[in-house]
């Protein structure tokens, strides 16, 4: 059984694209996904599935949400190994003590022509970032609420993305690891 993390973008924000997590969990269970668990209302889901075709799985989830809720969010699915690597590769360990200042952007694909000069021109003196394949890290010790860099990451990279702060990324990782460990122990 494979353990996956689905990151939904743009749900339950500003009164739009409302999708209660209980309904999302039930919808995913109806698709045959196992051990579905959600974290926060912002679209973090861990689950297990026999499938290895993540494109088809993403399409199935998006279609089911669209059919049942009238909108189709962007969904990025990552394996537990991919999330582990993203967390382990954090280039800004100093941000871990204040997890709201450190953000991990999961990108739909590796940017082919990122405009890093634009990001450099937008960042404040305290902000730092790093692009590592299909993961973008942003350390913003003054917060991202008014950060021009944070607001322009997706446009400058040229690929769809969804961000999680360090606390959320680690909580979702812990949930996925627990699910994975429990699954491993039941197959002995």
Secondary structure, DSSP 4 states (H G I P E B T S, - for coil): -EEEEEEEES-SBTTBS---HHHHHHHHHHTT-EEEEEETTTTEEEEEES---HHHHHHHHHHHHHHHHS---EEEEEEHHHHHHHHHT-S-GGGTTSGGGEEEEEESS--SS--HHHHHHH--TT-EEEEETTEEEEE-TT-STT-HHHHHHHHHHTS-EEEEEHHHHHHHHHHHHHHHHHHHHHT-
